[in-house]
Amino acid sequence: MNNTIGLDKFYIWRESDDEKLPDVSFIPPMTRRRMTDLQKIVVGISKQVVPDNACYQVVFASRYGEWRQTIKLITQFHTESEMSPAGFSNSVHNAAAGAFSILTENKNSYISIAAGIRTLESGVLAALTAEKPVLFVFAEEKSPEMYEAYLNKPVLAQGLAFMLSDSGRRKISWTANHDEYSPLTFDAMADFLVNGGELVTSCWKMGDR
């Protein structure tokens, strides 16, 4: 199967000493205070690429999701034998995608993907095959210290977002692929968005036309 689609705007963000989270000053303060770090990352980077007053599908991907919020809930249950309902609603994997849809009043559907080490490439595949236009967002929040002993390396807060449409200015050709490749990394995806070339995964391969 071969396809050509248009890549519109993209945005790449990484945590730094100067910027622990993307700029979300456009969100009303009362709403912003209730949001998790992951939700702020998703909304902050998505705002940079989505058109105003438009409807589009949304594909959100995160390997770890709201793990800091989940740890907070488990700790609360252990110490108080109860959980905050509001906290629980912020712990589910699609909480960030839902928050974005509410803030942008986008009434189209969204999906939320977690697929282990192949989360990023699986999410991109879902966006490639989705009805256009579609917003793709990948985001992770900083790994909790208690988990870092079990990780190969700490996870930094980072995210990328891009829009795909039939009329996008940069034309991308892609095809399904079934050969075995190493999992797609954040850096490789970011490099493709910035510099073009070819990108190959076990699910798909694509390149500039």
C-alpha positions in Angstrom: 0.0 0.0 0.0 1.4 3.4 -1.1 0.2 6.8 0.0 1.1 10.4 -0.4 0.0 12.9 2.3 0.8 16.5 3.2 2.8 17.4 6.3 1.7 20.8 7.7 3.3 22.5 10.7 5.3 20.6 13.3 6.7 21.5 16.7 9.3 19.7 18.8 9.9 20.4 22.4 12.4 19.1 25.0 12.7 19.9 28.6 15.7 22.2 29.4 17.1 24.0 32.4 15.3 27.1 31.2 12.0 25.5 30.3 10.6 22.7 32.4 7.3 22.8 30.6 6.0 24.4 27.4 4.3 27.8 27.5 0.7 27.3 28.5 0.0 30.9 29.6 -2.9 31.0 27.2 -4.9 28.5 29.4 -7.1 30.1 32.0 -5.3 30.0 35.4 -8.0 28.0 37.2 -7.9 25.3 34.5 -4.1 25.4 34.3 -3.8 24.7 38.0 -5.8 21.5 37.7 -3.8 20.1 34.8 -1.0 17.6 35.1 2.5 18.1 33.6 1.7 15.7 30.7 -1.5 17.6 29.9 0.4 20.9 29.8 3.0 19.4 27.5 0.3 18.0 25.1 -1.7 21.2 25.0 1.3 23.5 24.9 3.0 21.8 21.9 -0.3 21.1 20.0 -1.3 24.8 20.2 1.8 25.5 18.1 0.6 23.5 15.1 -3.2 23.3 15.0 -5.3 25.7 12.9 -7.8 28.0 14.6 -11.5 27.1 14.5 -10.9 23.8 12.7 -12.0 20.3 13.3 -9.6 17.4 12.9 -8.9 13.9 14.2 -6.4 13.6 17.0 -4.0 10.7 17.7 -2.2 10.9 21.0 0.7 8.6 21.9 2.6 8.1 25.2 4.4 5.1 26.4 4.2 6.0 30.1 1.2 8.4 30.2 0.2 9.8 33.6 2.6 7.8 35.7 3.3 10.6 38.2 -0.4 11.2 38.8 -0.9 7.4 39.2 1.9 7.2 41.8 0.3 10.1 43.6 -3.1 8.2 43.7 -1.6 4.9 44.8 0.3 6.8 47.6 -2.9 8.5 48.7 -4.8 5.2 48.8 -2.0 3.6 50.8 -2.0 6.4 53.4 -5.7 7.5 53.4 -7.5 4.4 52.1 -9.2 6.5 49.5 -8.6 8.2 46.1 -9.5 11.6 44.8 -12.1 11.2 42.0 -10.7 14.3 40.3 -7.2 12.8 40.6 -8.3 9.5 39.1 -9.8 11.3 36.1 -6.4 12.9 35.5 -4.6 9.5 35.7 -6.2 7.7 32.8 -4.2 7.4 29.6 -6.5 9.6 27.5 -6.7 12.4 30.0 -4.3 14.6 28.1 -6.1 14.1 24.8 -9.4 14.8 26.4 -8.1 18.0 28.1 -6.9 19.2 24.7 -10.2 18.5 23.0 -12.1 20.3 25.7 -9.8 23.4 25.6 -9.9 23.6 21.8 -13.6 22.7 21.5 -12.6 20.1 18.9 -15.6 17.8 18.7 -13.9 15.2 16.4 -12.8 11.8 17.7 -9.4 11.1 19.2 -7.5 7.9 20.1 -4.9 7.4 22.7 -2.1 4.8 22.1 0.4 3.1 24.4 2.4 0.3 22.8 5.5 -0.2 24.9 8.8 0.5 23.2 6.9 0.9 19.8 4.5 3.5 21.0 5.8 6.3 18.8 5.8 4.3 15.5 2.4 2.8 16.3 1.0 6.2 17.0 2.4 7.6 13.7 0.9 4.7 11.8 -2.5 5.5 13.4 -2.1 9.1 12.2 -1.0 8.0 8.7 -4.1 5.8 8.3 -6.6 8.2 10.0 -9.1 10.4 8.2 -7.4 13.7 7.3 -6.8 16.3 8.6 -5.3 14.7 11.7 -3.2 16.0 14.6 -0.5 13.6 15.9 0.9 14.3 19.4 3.6 12.2 21.2 4.5 13.3 24.7 6.2 12.0 27.9 6.5 13.7 31.3 9.7 13.4 33.3 10.2 10.0 34.9 9.5 9.8 38.7 12.7 9.2 40.7 11.4 5.9 42.2 11.1 4.4 38.7 14.5 5.4 37.4 16.3 2.4 38.9 14.2 0.2 36.6 14.8 2.3 33.4 17.7 2.1 31.0 18.0 5.8 31.4 15.8 8.6 32.9 12.9 9.8 30.7 13.0 13.5 30.0 9.9 15.6 29.5 9.5 15.9 25.8 7.0 16.0 23.0 6.4 16.6 19.3 3.3 17.4 17.3 2.4 17.7 13.6 -0.6 18.0 11.3 -1.3 15.8 8.4 -3.7 16.7 5.6 -4.4 16.1 2.0 -3.3 19.6 1.1 -0.2 20.0 3.3 2.7 21.9 1.7 5.4 19.2 2.3 4.5 16.0 0.6 5.3 12.7 2.3 5.2 9.3 0.7 4.7 6.3 2.9 4.2 2.6 2.6 3.6 -0.3 5.0 6.6 -2.3 6.1 6.9 -5.6 7.8 10.7 -6.0 8.2 12.2 -6.0 11.7 13.7 -2.7 12.8 14.7 -1.2 16.1 12.0 0.8 17.7 11.6 4.4 16.5 13.1 6.9 18.8 12.0 10.5 19.6 15.3 11.9 18.2 14.9 10.0 14.9 11.4 11.3 14.4 12.4 14.8 15.3 15.3 14.7 12.8 13.0 13.5 10.1 10.6 16.4 10.7 13.4 18.9 10.6 15.7 17.5 7.9 13.5 15.2 5.9 15.1 12.1 4.2 13.8 8.6 4.9 12.5 7.0 8.1 12.0 3.2 8.4 10.3 1.3 11.2 8.9 -2.2 11.5 5.4 -0.8 10.8 6.0 1.6 8.0 8.6 3.6 6.0 8.3 7.1 4.7 10.2 9.9 3.0 9.9 13.2 1.3 8.5 13.0 -2.2 
